[in-house]
């Protein structure tokens, strides 16, 4: 693994030499914001470098299953998870959510996904990047339909998407009978008028809906106090 591709967190290291999409703020935000209630197992859909699987393993003492359709991502995720303190309770598999859901005979208390969400923009010429960024291999509808099949009755699904896609995802979630229980609007800067991302948590049971927001940066070089506080268990320093 090339040293130039690594990123050091407090309790684990991410190597990202082969994954189509590299580590980004979205995944770290999702992992830090997501809160599951005493999960016995968690599924990470489209694991990429394995960042979310590792963040969940750090947060919760349970088994984590990570899946991805990109061979390069599975190579990196397997390496990263095997070199972590939690290697005995993380498994990485090369398969699609559709295949995975079809084969399962047990459910998950927590499902986390930084999904392919660009539905209407130009596709990348690199096929792996296209699959990772766009809904060509996993539509919003497929995500919710298959995730619900393997979600435990009291479990939750947590995703991060662009604010522009929120209504699309909301419609498909409602279609399969999932309820929005938590929403965090993410503003890129402290003076941003509109959020550009949101973290959404869905459940099969209607609970009290909770809404929060967070601002990421004061300016191009400085993170806000709230973002530093949110990620303090993970980042060495930012």
N, C-alpha and C positions, 0 to 999 in steps of 0.2 A: 504493500500500500504506500502510495506516495505521500511524503510528509507535507507537501504543499497543499494537500487536499484536506488535512485534518483540522478539527475544531475541538478544543478542549473545554468541556463543562466541568462543574465541580466534582461530579461523581462518575463521569464517564467521558469517553472520547468518541467523536464522530469522524470516521474516514468516509470520504465521498468521491472516490476515484471513478467508480463505475455507474453510479445512479444517474438516470436521465436528468432529474431535477435536483439541484443542490439544496443544502440547508437554507431555510429562510425564516424570517420573523413570524410568518403565519403559523408554522408548525409549533414554534416555541410558545407563541401566544395561546394556541389551542391547548397544548399540553399543560400550561400553567393555569389557565382559566378553568379547564374541565374539572368537574367535581362529581365523582360517583359515590354512591352510598354503600360502603362495605362490600365491594365486589369480590366474588370468588374467582372470576375470570374476566378477561377483557380481550376484545378483538380490535386490532389496528388494521383498517382497510387502506391499502395503497401505502404501505409503510415507508417506501423510499429508502432513506438511509437508516431507518430504524429509530429515528429520533423520538417519535411518539411512544413506541413500544418501551423504549428506555426510560422516558419520563414517567410513564405509567408504572413501570416496575419500581422506580424510585419512590413514587407516591403511595403505591398500594402493594401490600404483601400478598400477591395472588399470581396466578398463571396468566401470561400474556401470549396471545397468538397473533403473529404479524403476517399479512399476505400482500403480495404484489404480483403484477403480470410482467414486470420488467426484470429480465435476468440480471442486469447490472445492479439494479436496486437490491435484489435478493442477495447478491454477492456481498455488497457493502453492508446491508442490514445484518446478515448472518455473521460477518466478521465483527461488526460493532457489538452485537449482542453477546457473541461468544467471548469477547474480551472485556465484558462488564462483570460486575459483582453479582449480577442476577441471571447469569447464563443458564442456570438450571431450571429457571421458570419462564423463559422466553423461547418460543419456537417460531421459526420463519419458514413460510411456504411459498413456492412459486405457483400461484393459481389466481384465477379471477374470483370476485365475490360471487358471481353467478354459480360457478363450479363449486365453490366452497359451501355455499348455502344449501346446494342440492345434496351434498354428501354428509351434512351434519345431522347427528341425532341428539345433540345437546345444545343448550342455549347459553347466551352470554349476558352477564349483568351490566357490562359496559361495552359500548361500541364507539370507537373514535375514528374520525376520518377527515383528512385534509383533501377533499375530493377534487376530481377534475371538474372545473366549473365554467370554463369559457365556452359558451354554447354558440355564440354568433360572430366570433372574430376570426381573423386569418389564422390558419394552422401553420405550425412550424414544419420546415422541410425534414427535420429529424423525426422519424416515426416514434421513437421512444419518448421524446419530449412532447409530441402531439398527444400520445396516449396518456401521459401523465398530467397534461394541462387541460385537455379538452374532454368533452363528454362522448368521444367516439367509442370508447370501450365500456364506459360506465355512465349511463344517463342518470339524472336526478331521480327519475322514476324507478330505474333499476336499483339504485342505491337504497331507497326507502323500502321498496318491495322485498328485496332480498334480506336487508338488514332486519326488517320486522320479523321475518320467518325465524331468525335465530336469536332474537332478543328475548330475554327472560321476561315474564309477566310484569315484574317490578323494575326491569332494567331501563337504561337510558342510552340514547345515541347523541353524541356530541360532534358537531362539524363546524368548520370555519369556511365562509364563502364571501365573495364580494357583495357589498350592499345591493348592487344592481341586480343580483340574482335572487335576492331574498324572497320576492313574491313567487317566483317560479318554484323554489324549493318548498315554500309554505303550501302551495297548491298540491304538490305531489305528496307531501307528508299527510295532509288532510285526507287526500284520496285513499291512502292505505290505513287510515285510522290512527295516526300518531298525533300527539298533542304537544304544542310548544310550551315548555315549562320554564325555560330560562333563555335570556337573550342579552348579549353584551355587544354594544355598538363600539367599534374601534375607530378612533379619529387619528389620522397620521401625525398631526401636530396639535399643540395646545391651543392654537388659534383657528384650527380647522372648523369650518361651519357645518360640514357634513361628514358622516363616517364613510370610510371606504371599504370596511370589512365588518362582518359580524360573526360572533360565535353563537350557535343555536343549539339548544338541548331539547330533545324530543323524548317522550315517554308514551307507553300504551295506556297509562293511567293519568287522568286529569289531576294535576296538582296546582297549587297556587303559582301563577305566572310571576316571574321576577325579572326585572330589567335593570341592567347596569351599563356603564360606559367607561372607557379608558382612553387616555391620550398617550401616544407613544413617544413623541419627541417634542422638546422645547424648540429646537432648531435642527439643522442638518447634522450637527456634531454632538448634540446633547440629548440624552434620554430624559424623560420626565421622572420625577420621584416615584409616581405611582407605578410606572412600568418597571423601574428598578426594584421596587418592593415586591411586585407581582412575580418577578423572575429571580428573586434573590436566592432561592434554593437550587437554582440550576446554573446560572451564569457565574463564572469565576469573577469577572468584573466587566462592566460595560460603561 
